[in-house]
Amino acid sequence: MIDDVLAAAQRLVGHAHMTPVMQSSWLNQRLGATVVLKCENLQKIGAFKFRGAYNAISQLEAGDRQKGVITYSSGNHAQAVARVGQELGIKTVIVMPQNAPTIKRQATLGYGAEVVLYDPLTEKREAVTAKRQAQQGYTLIPPFDHHQVIAGQGTAALELLTEHPVDTLLVPCGGGGLLSGCAIAAKHRNPACKVIGIEPELADDATRSFRTGMIQRIDNPPTIADGTRTPALGDIPFSLIMKYVDDMATVSEQAIMDAVAVLFYRLKLVVEPSGALGLAALLSDRVKAVGRVGVILSGGNIDAATMADILAKATQN
C-alpha cells in the first residue's frame, strides 16, 4: 500500500498544493512540546480531500471519464470531486444531505457539479447514489472506502514527515480514509512514530471499532464536526487502521470549539471543527504532547455563522 501512496505523491505534483507546515511559539510553550501543523485547510477546495479525489479520478480509463463520476459527501469530498472533474473535463454528480453546510454546497455547484439532495433522516446516501449510478453508468468515487482515495490522502502525512520528522502524529477521523492513508505514510517514514486518530465524543464509532475489533455504527451523530458524521468506518480503512494506527482518542464539543478559536485567534488560521480535532486533543489533554508532535489540520470550510457561534462559545485561551 505504501507504493500506492508514493505513486500518488508523484501523480499529485503540479496538481495539489504542497501545503505549508506551521508552528507557534505560544502553542509550543503552552503544551511543552514542539507541535507542527500541516495546513490542509489551505489545500485546493480547502481540504485534504482534493488529494484522494485527484489520485483516483485521474487514473480512470477514457470510457469511464466520458460517462462521468458520482459520489456522496457532506461537503469536502463533494467539492474535491467537483473540482477534479472541472479540471479534467469529467461530469460529476454529488449526492449531498439537505443539511450540509451552505458554503460547501455552493462551492460544489460552483465547480460545475450536479448536486442531488437527500434527507439523511429518511434516506441512505448509498442507496440514492446506487440508483443514479445504475441509471447512468457513472463510476463511483467514494469518500474513503477506496484504495486510491486512501493513497492520495496519505500524501499529506508523507509531505509532513518528509519535512518534519515527528514522534506522534494526530489525524482527524471520519470515515477513516485520511487516518489510514496517513498511518501508512507515517509508518513508512518512521516505524516508531505513534499514530493516533481523533474523533468527537459524539461520533466515536471509529474509536469503538478500534477497541472492539469490529466496525461500529452511529447514524447522524450530533457533533459540530460535520466532516466526521459518517455513520461508520469503511471496510478498507478499518482493516488498515487496525494494522497501522496505534491508538484512538475522543474530544468534547467544547474542546473542538476551543481549538477552532485558538487556531483563529492565535495562529490566524480558519479551520473547520473536523479539521481542529488533533489540536483539540492536545489542548484538552486527551493526548499528552511529548517531544515532536504532528497535527493534520484537515480542512477549513466553515460557514461564517458557524464560526461566529463557535467563537462566542469558546473558552478564552
Secondary structure, 3 states (H helix, E strand, C coil): CHHHHHHHHHHHCCCCCCCCEECCHHHHHHHCCEEEEEEHHHCHHHECHHHHHHHHHCCCCHHHHHHCEEEECCCHHHHHHHHHHHHHCCCEEEEEECCCCHHHHHHHHHCCCEEEEECCCCCCHHHHHHHHHHHHCCEECCCCCCHHHHHHHHHHHHHHHHHCCCCEEEEECCCCHHHHHHHHHHHHHCCCCEEEEEEEHHHCHHHHHHHHCCCCCCCCCCCCCHHHCCCCCCHHHHHHHHHHCCEEEEECHHHHHHHHHHHHHCCCCCCCHHHHHHHHHHHCCCCCCCCEEEEEECECCCCHHHHHHHHHHCCCC
